[in-house]
């Protein structure tokens, strides 16, 4: 049995594209994060602990509920959870919605690995991780 990840080191990834999700999880794990992946909102809501996560990386188009609706549900569970949206669409309206939803960023697929890691690395650890 492996030890649970330290608080603030888990990155939650929701993307319905298996290839994208698998690649993102591999990248995050190689960088030292305890990444957990889900193909949709239901899996994350049923199986994750967003309160102690470092952040969530959410694809916008994951079915129902979409990434924006999932963001709102996560906000109710973990108000301080930072969110990074990803999308394959180049629609300026999505960038405005992501900003209005309080996202750290909206990254376009294919996601630049260095940019994603820099965003996540810059997130301060949650207060309970510092105790």
N, CA, C and O atoms as CSV, one atom per row, in Angstrom:
chain,resi,resn,atom,element,x,y,z
A,1,UNK,N,N,0.842,-1.175,0.000
A,1,UNK,CA,C,0.000,0.000,0.000
A,1,UNK,C,C,0.892,1.244,0.000
A,1,UNK,O,O,1.865,1.324,0.749
A,2,UNK,N,N,0.545,2.199,-0.843
A,2,UNK,CA,C,1.336,3.421,-0.914
A,2,UNK,C,C,0.783,4.449,0.060
A,2,UNK,O,O,-0.393,4.421,0.424
A,3,UNK,N,N,1.647,5.344,0.467
A,3,UNK,CA,C,1.226,6.404,1.380
A,3,UNK,C,C,0.349,7.386,0.625
A,3,UNK,O,O,0.545,7.600,-0.572
A,4,UNK,N,N,-0.622,7.989,1.312
A,4,UNK,CA,C,-1.447,8.993,0.641
A,4,UNK,C,C,-0.598,10.198,0.284
A,4,UNK,O,O,0.381,10.487,0.971
A,5,UNK,N,N,-0.954,10.905,-0.777
A,5,UNK,CA,C,-0.171,12.091,-1.154
A,5,UNK,C,C,-0.279,13.160,-0.080
A,5,UNK,O,O,-1.270,13.247,0.645
A,6,UNK,N,N,0.757,13.960,-0.001
A,6,UNK,CA,C,0.724,15.086,0.924
A,6,UNK,C,C,-0.374,16.048,0.496
A,6,UNK,O,O,-0.659,16.197,-0.692
A,7,UNK,N,N,-0.982,16.695,1.477
A,7,UNK,CA,C,-2.017,17.674,1.165
A,7,UNK,C,C,-1.436,18.726,0.226
A,7,UNK,O,O,-0.310,19.188,0.409
A,8,UNK,N,N,-2.204,19.087,-0.758
A,8,UNK,CA,C,-1.772,20.119,-1.688
A,8,UNK,C,C,-0.942,19.606,-2.850
A,8,UNK,O,O,-0.494,20.401,-3.677
A,9,UNK,N,N,-0.725,18.295,-2.937
A,9,UNK,CA,C,0.082,17.758,-4.029
A,9,UNK,C,C,-0.749,17.012,-5.068
A,9,UNK,O,O,-0.216,16.565,-6.083
A,10,UNK,N,N,-2.043,16.875,-4.823
A,10,UNK,CA,C,-2.909,16.180,-5.771
A,10,UNK,C,C,-3.474,17.163,-6.780
A,10,UNK,O,O,-4.006,18.211,-6.414
A,11,UNK,N,N,-3.352,16.815,-8.051
A,11,UNK,CA,C,-3.954,17.596,-9.123
A,11,UNK,C,C,-5.065,16.741,-9.721
A,11,UNK,O,O,-4.826,15.608,-10.139
A,12,UNK,N,N,-6.257,17.274,-9.760
A,12,UNK,CA,C,-7.413,16.580,-10.302
A,12,UNK,C,C,-7.549,16.949,-11.777
A,12,UNK,O,O,-7.560,18.129,-12.129
A,13,UNK,N,N,-7.653,15.946,-12.629
A,13,UNK,CA,C,-7.736,16.173,-14.073
A,13,UNK,C,C,-9.024,15.547,-14.591
A,13,UNK,O,O,-9.276,14.362,-14.374
A,14,UNK,N,N,-9.840,16.350,-15.278
A,14,UNK,CA,C,-11.064,15.843,-15.890
A,14,UNK,C,C,-11.011,16.152,-17.377
A,14,UNK,O,O,-11.031,17.311,-17.793
A,15,UNK,N,N,-10.942,15.082,-18.169
A,15,UNK,CA,C,-10.959,15.213,-19.630
A,15,UNK,C,C,-11.556,13.933,-20.191
A,15,UNK,O,O,-11.139,12.835,-19.821
A,16,UNK,N,N,-12.529,14.070,-21.079
A,16,UNK,CA,C,-13.186,12.889,-21.630
A,16,UNK,C,C,-12.370,12.207,-22.722
A,16,UNK,O,O,-12.725,11.110,-23.154
A,17,UNK,N,N,-11.303,12.820,-23.171
A,17,UNK,CA,C,-10.413,12.213,-24.163
A,17,UNK,C,C,-9.348,11.402,-23.413
A,17,UNK,O,O,-8.482,11.967,-22.745
A,18,UNK,N,N,-9.426,10.077,-23.532
A,18,UNK,CA,C,-8.511,9.196,-22.803
A,18,UNK,C,C,-7.049,9.510,-23.085
A,18,UNK,O,O,-6.224,9.488,-22.172
A,19,UNK,N,N,-6.724,9.796,-24.320
A,19,UNK,CA,C,-5.340,10.063,-24.702
A,19,UNK,C,C,-4.823,11.333,-24.034
A,19,UNK,O,O,-3.718,11.353,-23.494
A,20,UNK,N,N,-5.621,12.380,-24.074
A,20,UNK,CA,C,-5.228,13.655,-23.462
A,20,UNK,C,C,-5.104,13.490,-21.955
A,20,UNK,O,O,-4.131,13.941,-21.351
A,21,UNK,N,N,-6.100,12.838,-21.349
A,21,UNK,CA,C,-6.083,12.657,-19.891
A,21,UNK,C,C,-4.873,11.835,-19.458
A,21,UNK,O,O,-4.204,12.188,-18.487
A,22,UNK,N,N,-4.587,10.751,-20.160
A,22,UNK,CA,C,-3.448,9.891,-19.823
A,22,UNK,C,C,-2.130,10.648,-19.951
A,22,UNK,O,O,-1.256,10.521,-19.094
A,23,UNK,N,N,-1.985,11.428,-21.007
A,23,UNK,CA,C,-0.755,12.207,-21.200
A,23,UNK,C,C,-0.596,13.263,-20.111
A,23,UNK,O,O,0.506,13.468,-19.602
A,24,UNK,N,N,-1.677,13.925,-19.754
A,24,UNK,CA,C,-1.605,14.952,-18.726
A,24,UNK,C,C,-1.263,14.330,-17.367
A,24,UNK,O,O,-0.477,14.893,-16.606
A,25,UNK,N,N,-1.847,13.186,-17.068
A,25,UNK,CA,C,-1.546,12.506,-15.805
A,25,UNK,C,C,-0.079,12.093,-15.751
A,25,UNK,O,O,0.570,12.240,-14.716
A,26,UNK,N,N,0.447,11.576,-16.867
A,26,UNK,CA,C,1.853,11.172,-16.912
A,26,UNK,C,C,2.762,12.372,-16.689
A,26,UNK,O,O,3.741,12.279,-15.948
A,27,UNK,N,N,2.452,13.481,-17.313
A,27,UNK,CA,C,3.231,14.708,-17.143
A,27,UNK,C,C,3.236,15.163,-15.682
A,27,UNK,O,O,4.290,15.461,-15.121
A,28,UNK,N,N,2.071,15.211,-15.084
A,28,UNK,CA,C,1.946,15.683,-13.710
A,28,UNK,C,C,2.642,14.748,-12.732
A,28,UNK,O,O,3.291,15.202,-11.789
A,29,UNK,N,N,2.510,13.458,-12.950
A,29,UNK,CA,C,3.169,12.491,-12.067
A,29,UNK,C,C,4.686,12.575,-12.206
A,29,UNK,O,O,5.410,12.458,-11.217
A,30,UNK,N,N,5.167,12.777,-13.429
A,30,UNK,CA,C,6.612,12.927,-13.642
A,30,UNK,C,C,7.136,14.175,-12.932
A,30,UNK,O,O,8.300,14.226,-12.535
A,31,UNK,N,N,6.275,15.173,-12.776
A,31,UNK,CA,C,6.657,16.411,-12.085
A,31,UNK,C,C,6.503,16.292,-10.563
A,31,UNK,O,O,6.791,17.242,-9.835
A,32,UNK,N,N,6.054,15.141,-10.088
A,32,UNK,CA,C,5.966,14.912,-8.651
A,32,UNK,C,C,4.597,15.080,-8.028
A,32,UNK,O,O,4.457,15.000,-6.807
A,33,UNK,N,N,3.589,15.311,-8.846
A,33,UNK,CA,C,2.233,15.456,-8.324
A,33,UNK,C,C,1.523,14.111,-8.284
A,33,UNK,O,O,1.799,13.231,-9.099
A,34,UNK,N,N,0.620,13.957,-7.344
A,34,UNK,CA,C,-0.219,12.763,-7.241
A,34,UNK,C,C,-1.489,13.044,-8.042
A,34,UNK,O,O,-2.541,13.332,-7.471
A,35,UNK,N,N,-1.384,12.958,-9.341
A,35,UNK,CA,C,-2.493,13.314,-10.220
A,35,UNK,C,C,-3.544,12.212,-10.261
A,35,UNK,O,O,-3.224,11.024,-10.283
A,36,UNK,N,N,-4.797,12.632,-10.269
A,36,UNK,CA,C,-5.930,11.717,-10.374
A,36,UNK,C,C,-6.762,12.146,-11.572
A,36,UNK,O,O,-7.086,13.324,-11.717
A,37,UNK,N,N,-7.110,11.192,-12.433
A,37,UNK,CA,C,-7.846,11.521,-13.639
A,37,UNK,C,C,-9.240,10.938,-13.674
A,37,UNK,O,O,-9.503,9.863,-13.133
A,38,UNK,N,N,-10.123,11.670,-14.320
A,38,UNK,CA,C,-11.519,11.279,-14.434
A,38,UNK,C,C,-12.021,11.643,-15.833
A,38,UNK,O,O,-11.673,12.701,-16.357
A,39,UNK,N,N,-12.841,10.771,-16.443
A,39,UNK,CA,C,-13.367,11.075,-17.778
A,39,UNK,C,C,-14.541,12.045,-17.778
A,39,UNK,O,O,-14.919,12.559,-18.831
A,40,UNK,N,N,-15.120,12.299,-16.609
A,40,UNK,CA,C,-16.251,13.204,-16.533
A,40,UNK,C,C,-16.466,13.714,-15.120
A,40,UNK,O,O,-15.766,13.329,-14.184
A,41,UNK,N,N,-17.444,14.584,-14.991
A,41,UNK,CA,C,-17.724,15.232,-13.713
A,41,UNK,C,C,-18.144,14.237,-12.637
A,41,UNK,O,O,-17.721,14.356,-11.488
A,42,UNK,N,N,-18.960,13.271,-12.992
A,42,UNK,CA,C,-19.480,12.333,-11.994
A,42,UNK,C,C,-18.356,11.580,-11.298
A,42,UNK,O,O,-18.393,11.412,-10.079
A,43,UNK,N,N,-17.375,11.131,-12.036
A,43,UNK,CA,C,-16.260,10.402,-11.444
A,43,UNK,C,C,-15.502,11.245,-10.440
A,43,UNK,O,O,-15.157,10.771,-9.358
A,44,UNK,N,N,-15.243,12.486,-10.791
A,44,UNK,CA,C,-14.533,13.376,-9.870
A,44,UNK,C,C,-15.376,13.642,-8.634
A,44,UNK,O,O,-14.869,13.564,-7.514
A,45,UNK,N,N,-16.639,13.953,-8.815
A,45,UNK,CA,C,-17.496,14.278,-7.678
A,45,UNK,C,C,-17.701,13.086,-6.752
A,45,UNK,O,O,-17.887,13.261,-5.548
A,46,UNK,N,N,-17.668,11.880,-7.304
A,46,UNK,CA,C,-17.850,10.672,-6.497
A,46,UNK,C,C,-16.567,10.175,-5.858
A,46,UNK,O,O,-16.616,9.524,-4.815
A,47,UNK,N,N,-15.409,10.467,-6.463
A,47,UNK,CA,C,-14.198,9.818,-5.994
A,47,UNK,C,C,-13.041,10.698,-5.576
A,47,UNK,O,O,-11.988,10.173,-5.214
A,48,UNK,N,N,-13.183,11.991,-5.608
A,48,UNK,CA,C,-12.045,12.864,-5.315
A,48,UNK,C,C,-12.268,13.651,-4.029
A,48,UNK,O,O,-13.387,13.774,-3.532
A,49,UNK,N,N,-11.165,14.178,-3.512
A,49,UNK,CA,C,-11.192,15.052,-2.345
A,49,UNK,C,C,-10.712,16.432,-2.795
A,49,UNK,O,O,-9.530,16.748,-2.662
A,50,UNK,N,N,-11.620,17.255,-3.327
A,50,UNK,CA,C,-11.184,18.550,-3.853
A,50,UNK,C,C,-10.705,19.522,-2.781
A,50,UNK,O,O,-9.970,20.460,-3.090
A,51,UNK,N,N,-11.098,19.320,-1.552
A,51,UNK,CA,C,-10.712,20.234,-0.484
A,51,UNK,C,C,-9.200,20.230,-0.271
A,51,UNK,O,O,-8.616,21.269,0.037
A,52,UNK,N,N,-8.564,19.071,-0.433
A,52,UNK,CA,C,-7.134,18.951,-0.173
A,52,UNK,C,C,-6.287,18.907,-1.447
A,52,UNK,O,O,-5.086,18.644,-1.386
A,53,UNK,N,N,-6.901,19.160,-2.578
A,53,UNK,CA,C,-6.167,19.143,-3.845
A,53,UNK,C,C,-5.458,20.472,-4.073
A,53,UNK,O,O,-5.873,21.513,-3.563
A,54,UNK,N,N,-4.392,20.415,-4.843
A,54,UNK,CA,C,-3.666,21.633,-5.208
A,54,UNK,C,C,-4.477,22.440,-6.210
A,54,UNK,O,O,-4.571,23.663,-6.104
A,55,UNK,N,N,-5.071,21.739,-7.201
A,55,UNK,CA,C,-5.903,22.402,-8.193
A,55,UNK,C,C,-6.658,21.353,-9.003
A,55,UNK,O,O,-6.455,20.150,-8.839
A,56,UNK,N,N,-7.526,21.838,-9.872
A,56,UNK,CA,C,-8.243,20.979,-10.817
A,56,UNK,C,C,-7.991,21.515,-12.219
A,56,UNK,O,O,-8.036,22.721,-12.459
A,57,UNK,N,N,-7.725,20.594,-13.134
A,57,UNK,CA,C,-7.563,20.926,-14.549
A,57,UNK,C,C,-8.785,20.337,-15.244
A,57,UNK,O,O,-8.938,19.117,-15.317
A,58,UNK,N,N,-9.652,21.207,-15.755
A,58,UNK,CA,C,-10.937,20.772,-16.286
A,58,UNK,C,C,-11.068,21.086,-17.766
A,58,UNK,O,O,-10.918,22.232,-18.189
A,59,UNK,N,N,-11.351,20.050,-18.548
A,59,UNK,CA,C,-11.731,20.266,-19.938
A,59,UNK,C,C,-13.112,20.908,-19.917
A,59,UNK,O,O,-13.949,20.536,-19.094
A,60,UNK,N,N,-13.359,21.842,-20.786
A,60,UNK,CA,C,-14.657,22.507,-20.816
A,60,UNK,C,C,-15.729,21.590,-21.383
A,60,UNK,O,O,-16.840,21.527,-20.856
A,61,UNK,N,N,-15.400,20.884,-22.447
A,61,UNK,CA,C,-16.398,20.060,-23.139
A,61,UNK,C,C,-16.259,18.597,-22.724
A,61,UNK,O,O,-15.649,17.796,-23.433
A,62,UNK,N,N,-16.834,18.260,-21.565
A,62,UNK,CA,C,-16.756,16.894,-21.041
A,62,UNK,C,C,-18.119,16.224,-20.979
A,62,UNK,O,O,-18.271,15.202,-20.310
A,63,UNK,N,N,-19.094,16.766,-21.650
A,63,UNK,CA,C,-20.456,16.254,-21.544
A,63,UNK,C,C,-21.197,17.032,-20.471
A,63,UNK,O,O,-20.815,18.146,-20.112
A,64,UNK,N,N,-22.251,16.432,-19.972
A,64,UNK,CA,C,-23.060,17.103,-18.947
A,64,UNK,C,C,-22.779,16.517,-17.584
A,64,UNK,O,O,-22.798,15.295,-17.438
A,65,UNK,N,N,-22.524,17.319,-16.595
A,65,UNK,CA,C,-22.330,18.754,-16.703
A,65,UNK,C,C,-20.998,19.077,-17.368
A,65,UNK,O,O,-20.047,18.300,-17.288
A,66,UNK,N,N,-20.941,20.223,-18.021
A,66,UNK,CA,C,-19.701,20.634,-18.685
A,66,UNK,C,C,-18.709,21.172,-17.653
A,66,UNK,O,O,-19.009,21.217,-16.460
A,67,UNK,N,N,-17.544,21.575,-18.114
A,67,UNK,CA,C,-16.504,22.048,-17.211
A,67,UNK,C,C,-16.901,23.259,-16.394
A,67,UNK,O,O,-16.495,23.383,-15.238
A,68,UNK,N,N,-17.688,24.157,-16.971
A,68,UNK,CA,C,-18.117,25.340,-16.228
A,68,UNK,C,C,-19.073,24.963,-15.092
A,68,UNK,O,O,-18.965,25.488,-13.984
A,69,UNK,N,N,-19.999,24.058,-15.373
A,69,UNK,CA,C,-20.931,23.607,-14.326
A,69,UNK,C,C,-20.182,22.826,-13.249
A,69,UNK,O,O,-20.484,22.950,-12.062
A,70,UNK,N,N,-19.206,22.021,-13.669
A,70,UNK,CA,C,-18.393,21.290,-12.694
A,70,UNK,C,C,-17.634,22.276,-11.810
A,70,UNK,O,O,-17.517,22.058,-10.604
A,71,UNK,N,N,-17.124,23.343,-12.387
A,71,UNK,CA,C,-16.427,24.375,-11.613
A,71,UNK,C,C,-17.322,24.921,-10.508
A,71,UNK,O,O,-16.877,25.107,-9.376
A,72,UNK,N,N,-18.575,25.177,-10.838
A,72,UNK,CA,C,-19.514,25.703,-9.843
A,72,UNK,C,C,-19.780,24.683,-8.738
A,72,UNK,O,O,-19.875,25.052,-7.568
A,73,UNK,N,N,-19.898,23.427,-9.090
A,73,UNK,CA,C,-20.116,22.388,-8.070
A,73,UNK,C,C,-18.882,22.243,-7.187
A,73,UNK,O,O,-19.000,22.060,-5.975
A,74,UNK,N,N,-17.708,22.325,-7.787
A,74,UNK,CA,C,-16.480,22.246,-6.994
A,74,UNK,C,C,-16.343,23.466,-6.074
A,74,UNK,O,O,-15.849,23.352,-4.952
A,75,UNK,N,N,-16.777,24.608,-6.550
A,75,UNK,CA,C,-16.707,25.825,-5.730
A,75,UNK,C,C,-17.531,25.654,-4.447
A,75,UNK,O,O,-17.139,26.146,-3.389
A,76,UNK,N,N,-18.668,24.962,-4.539
A,76,UNK,CA,C,-19.488,24.715,-3.358
A,76,UNK,C,C,-18.788,23.760,-2.389
A,76,UNK,O,O,-18.931,23.891,-1.173
A,77,UNK,N,N,-18.030,22.798,-2.930
A,77,UNK,CA,C,-17.336,21.813,-2.092
A,77,UNK,C,C,-15.997,22.319,-1.569
A,77,UNK,O,O,-15.620,22.046,-0.430
A,78,UNK,N,N,-15.294,23.050,-2.405
A,78,UNK,CA,C,-13.938,23.508,-2.080
A,78,UNK,C,C,-13.760,24.921,-2.631
A,78,UNK,O,O,-13.190,25.096,-3.708
A,79,UNK,N,N,-14.237,25.917,-1.912
A,79,UNK,CA,C,-14.235,27.292,-2.435
A,79,UNK,C,C,-12.869,27.825,-2.838
A,79,UNK,O,O,-12.784,28.701,-3.699
A,80,UNK,N,N,-11.795,27.316,-2.233
A,80,UNK,CA,C,-10.456,27.829,-2.526
A,80,UNK,C,C,-9.724,27.038,-3.613
A,80,UNK,O,O,-8.579,27.354,-3.938
A,81,UNK,N,N,-10.360,26.030,-4.169
A,81,UNK,CA,C,-9.698,25.179,-5.162
A,81,UNK,C,C,-9.439,25.956,-6.457
A,81,UNK,O,O,-10.384,26.381,-7.120
A,82,UNK,N,N,-8.175,26.142,-6.818
A,82,UNK,CA,C,-7.874,26.791,-8.095
A,82,UNK,C,C,-8.238,25.870,-9.267
A,82,UNK,O,O,-8.104,24.650,-9.182
A,83,UNK,N,N,-8.698,26.480,-10.351
A,83,UNK,CA,C,-9.096,25.725,-11.538
A,83,UNK,C,C,-8.393,26.287,-12.761
A,83,UNK,O,O,-8.286,27.498,-12.956
A,84,UNK,N,N,-7.916,25.351,-13.579
A,84,UNK,CA,C,-7.359,25.676,-14.890
A,84,UNK,C,C,-8.252,24.984,-15.904
A,84,UNK,O,O,-8.438,23.768,-15.841
A,85,UNK,N,N,-8.803,25.739,-16.832
A,85,UNK,CA,C,-9.614,25.150,-17.893
A,85,UNK,C,C,-8.745,24.831,-19.098
A,85,UNK,O,O,-7.770,25.530,-19.374
A,86,UNK,N,N,-9.106,23.765,-19.819
A,86,UNK,CA,C,-8.478,23.438,-21.086
A,86,UNK,C,C,-9.572,23.220,-22.124
A,86,UNK,O,O,-10.681,22.797,-21.797
A,87,UNK,N,N,-9.245,23.513,-23.374
A,87,UNK,CA,C,-10.217,23.320,-24.442
A,87,UNK,C,C,-9.508,23.177,-25.781
A,87,UNK,O,O,-8.391,23.656,-25.973
A,88,UNK,N,N,-10.177,22.517,-26.678
A,88,UNK,CA,C,-9.693,22.422,-28.042
A,88,UNK,C,C,-10.290,23.507,-28.929
A,88,UNK,O,O,-9.912,23.636,-30.094
A,89,UNK,N,N,-11.214,24.282,-28.388
A,89,UNK,CA,C,-11.891,25.334,-29.147
A,89,UNK,C,C,-11.171,26.670,-29.002
A,89,UNK,O,O,-10.699,27.029,-27.923
A,90,UNK,N,N,-11.100,27.389,-30.106
A,90,UNK,CA,C,-10.491,28.722,-30.086
A,90,UNK,C,C,-11.608,29.757,-30.164
A,90,UNK,O,O,-11.752,30.462,-31.163
A,91,UNK,N,N,-12.389,29.835,-29.102
A,91,UNK,CA,C,-13.545,30.719,-29.059
A,91,UNK,C,C,-13.314,31.771,-27.975
A,91,UNK,O,O,-13.219,31.425,-26.798
A,92,UNK,N,N,-13.223,33.039,-28.348
A,92,UNK,CA,C,-12.990,34.103,-27.352
A,92,UNK,C,C,-14.049,34.134,-26.246
A,92,UNK,O,O,-13.756,34.557,-25.127
A,93,UNK,N,N,-15.261,33.696,-26.541
A,93,UNK,CA,C,-16.307,33.683,-25.517
A,93,UNK,C,C,-15.951,32.716,-24.392
A,93,UNK,O,O,-16.306,32.956,-23.238
A,94,UNK,N,N,-15.254,31.626,-24.713
A,94,UNK,CA,C,-14.850,30.676,-23.677
A,94,UNK,C,C,-13.829,31.302,-22.735
A,94,UNK,O,O,-13.855,31.058,-21.528
A,95,UNK,N,N,-12.940,32.101,-23.287
A,95,UNK,CA,C,-11.949,32.789,-22.450
A,95,UNK,C,C,-12.634,33.752,-21.488
A,95,UNK,O,O,-12.247,33.847,-20.323
A,96,UNK,N,N,-13.646,34.464,-21.965
A,96,UNK,CA,C,-14.388,35.377,-21.095
A,96,UNK,C,C,-15.121,34.606,-19.999
A,96,UNK,O,O,-15.118,35.017,-18.839
A,97,UNK,N,N,-15.748,33.488,-20.370
A,97,UNK,CA,C,-16.458,32.674,-19.374
A,97,UNK,C,C,-15.486,32.093,-18.354
A,97,UNK,O,O,-15.795,32.048,-17.164
A,98,UNK,N,N,-14.324,31.653,-18.803
A,98,UNK,CA,C,-13.327,31.091,-17.882
A,98,UNK,C,C,-12.881,32.159,-16.887
A,98,UNK,O,O,-12.747,31.887,-15.693
A,99,UNK,N,N,-12.654,33.362,-17.379
A,99,UNK,CA,C,-12.273,34.455,-16.487
A,99,UNK,C,C,-13.374,34.781,-15.498
A,99,UNK,O,O,-13.103,35.006,-14.319
A,100,UNK,N,N,-14.605,34.808,-15.960
A,100,UNK,CA,C,-15.738,35.097,-15.087
A,100,UNK,C,C,-15.934,33.992,-14.043
A,100,UNK,O,O,-16.443,34.245,-12.951
A,101,UNK,N,N,-15.530,32.778,-14.386
A,101,UNK,CA,C,-15.648,31.647,-13.453
A,101,UNK,C,C,-14.503,31.617,-12.449
A,101,UNK,O,O,-14.472,30.759,-11.567
A,102,UNK,N,N,-13.563,32.547,-12.581
A,102,UNK,CA,C,-12.462,32.624,-11.636
A,102,UNK,C,C,-11.322,31.668,-11.919
A,102,UNK,O,O,-10.544,31.349,-11.020
A,103,UNK,N,N,-11.210,31.208,-13.151
A,103,UNK,CA,C,-10.138,30.276,-13.501
A,103,UNK,C,C,-8.783,30.966,-13.482
A,103,UNK,O,O,-8.671,32.156,-13.772
A,104,UNK,N,N,-7.763,30.202,-13.136
A,104,UNK,CA,C,-6.396,30.718,-13.214
A,104,UNK,C,C,-6.007,30.985,-14.654
A,104,UNK,O,O,-5.307,31.952,-14.955
A,105,UNK,N,N,-6.474,30.107,-15.550
A,105,UNK,CA,C,-6.116,30.232,-16.960
A,105,UNK,C,C,-7.046,29.367,-17.801
A,105,UNK,O,O,-7.723,28.470,-17.300
A,106,UNK,N,N,-7.055,29.665,-19.087
A,106,UNK,CA,C,-7.685,28.816,-20.089
A,106,UNK,C,C,-6.583,28.451,-21.063
A,106,UNK,O,O,-6.055,29.314,-21.765
A,107,UNK,N,N,-6.234,27.174,-21.106
A,107,UNK,CA,C,-5.183,26.691,-22.002
A,107,UNK,C,C,-5.814,25.965,-23.177
A,107,UNK,O,O,-6.810,25.256,-23.033
A,108,UNK,N,N,-5.212,26.157,-24.339
A,108,UNK,CA,C,-5.720,25.514,-25.541
A,108,UNK,C,C,-4.939,24.234,-25.820
A,108,UNK,O,O,-3.723,24.167,-25.638
A,109,UNK,N,N,-5.680,23.219,-26.269
A,109,UNK,CA,C,-5.062,21.945,-26.627
A,109,UNK,C,C,-4.429,22.081,-28.007
A,109,UNK,O,O,-4.981,22.752,-28.878
A,110,UNK,N,N,-3.290,21.458,-28.209
A,110,UNK,CA,C,-2.544,20.678,-27.228
A,110,UNK,C,C,-1.926,21.606,-26.182
A,110,UNK,O,O,-1.339,22.638,-26.507
A,111,UNK,N,N,-2.073,21.212,-24.930
A,111,UNK,CA,C,-1.611,22.031,-23.812
A,111,UNK,C,C,-0.087,22.046,-23.770
A,111,UNK,O,O,0.557,21.002,-23.871
A,112,UNK,N,N,0.478,23.231,-23.621
A,112,UNK,CA,C,1.922,23.375,-23.475
A,112,UNK,C,C,2.305,22.892,-22.076
A,112,UNK,O,O,1.872,23.463,-21.075
A,113,UNK,N,N,3.118,21.839,-22.012
A,113,UNK,CA,C,3.471,21.203,-20.741
A,113,UNK,C,C,4.152,22.180,-19.786
A,113,UNK,O,O,3.820,22.221,-18.602
A,114,UNK,N,N,5.091,22.955,-20.287
A,114,UNK,CA,C,5.810,23.899,-19.429
A,114,UNK,C,C,4.874,24.955,-18.850
A,114,UNK,O,O,5.005,25.336,-17.687
A,115,UNK,N,N,3.945,25.420,-19.650
A,115,UNK,CA,C,2.989,26.424,-19.194
A,115,UNK,C,C,2.089,25.836,-18.104
A,115,UNK,O,O,1.874,26.471,-17.072
A,116,UNK,N,N,1.567,24.635,-18.324
A,116,UNK,CA,C,0.709,23.991,-17.335
A,116,UNK,C,C,1.453,23.792,-16.017
A,116,UNK,O,O,0.935,24.125,-14.951
A,117,UNK,N,N,2.660,23.252,-16.093
A,117,UNK,CA,C,3.433,23.013,-14.870
A,117,UNK,C,C,3.782,24.316,-14.159
A,117,UNK,O,O,3.759,24.370,-12.929
A,118,UNK,N,N,4.100,25.356,-14.905
A,118,UNK,CA,C,4.414,26.649,-14.282
A,118,UNK,C,C,3.203,27.200,-13.532
A,118,UNK,O,O,3.340,27.729,-12.429
A,119,UNK,N,N,2.034,27.077,-14.122
A,119,UNK,CA,C,0.814,27.539,-13.455
A,119,UNK,C,C,0.578,26.768,-12.155
A,119,UNK,O,O,0.281,27.361,-11.118
A,120,UNK,N,N,0.712,25.449,-12.222
A,120,UNK,CA,C,0.451,24.612,-11.044
A,120,UNK,C,C,1.525,24.832,-9.980
A,120,UNK,O,O,1.214,24.940,-8.794
A,121,UNK,N,N,2.779,24.896,-10.402
A,121,UNK,CA,C,3.867,25.107,-9.440
A,121,UNK,C,C,3.725,26.432,-8.683
A,121,UNK,O,O,4.158,26.545,-7.536
A,122,UNK,N,N,3.120,27.427,-9.327
A,122,UNK,CA,C,2.980,28.751,-8.712
A,122,UNK,C,C,1.835,28.838,-7.704
A,122,UNK,O,O,1.719,29.832,-6.987
A,123,UNK,N,N,0.999,27.822,-7.645
A,123,UNK,CA,C,-0.128,27.833,-6.705
A,123,UNK,C,C,0.402,27.585,-5.296
A,123,UNK,O,O,1.091,26.590,-5.070
A,124,UNK,N,N,0.102,28.456,-4.357
A,124,UNK,CA,C,0.557,28.219,-2.978
A,124,UNK,C,C,-0.102,26.954,-2.417
A,124,UNK,O,O,-1.247,26.637,-2.739
A,125,UNK,N,N,0.642,26.248,-1.578
A,125,UNK,CA,C,0.092,25.066,-0.929
A,125,UNK,C,C,-1.069,25.485,-0.036
A,125,UNK,O,O,-1.040,26.566,0.552
A,126,UNK,N,N,-2.109,24.622,0.072
A,126,UNK,CA,C,-3.218,24.974,0.963
A,126,UNK,C,C,-2.727,25.099,2.416
A,126,UNK,O,O,-1.740,24.466,2.791
A,127,UNK,N,N,-3.407,25.905,3.224
A,127,UNK,CA,C,-2.942,26.121,4.601
A,127,UNK,C,C,-2.734,24.840,5.395
A,127,UNK,O,O,-1.796,24.761,6.188
A,128,UNK,N,N,-3.594,23.825,5.200
A,128,UNK,CA,C,-3.456,22.598,5.983
A,128,UNK,C,C,-2.214,21.806,5.584
A,128,UNK,O,O,-1.782,20.936,6.340
A,129,UNK,N,N,-1.628,22.082,4.421
A,129,UNK,CA,C,-0.410,21.389,3.991
A,129,UNK,C,C,0.820,21.966,4.684
A,129,UNK,O,O,1.873,21.330,4.705
A,130,UNK,N,N,0.699,23.147,5.242
A,130,UNK,CA,C,1.834,23.813,5.874
A,130,UNK,C,C,1.963,23.463,7.356
A,130,UNK,O,O,2.958,23.814,7.989
A,131,UNK,N,N,0.996,22.796,7.895
A,131,UNK,CA,C,1.025,22.468,9.327
A,131,UNK,C,C,1.879,21.264,9.608
A,131,UNK,O,O,2.010,20.856,10.762
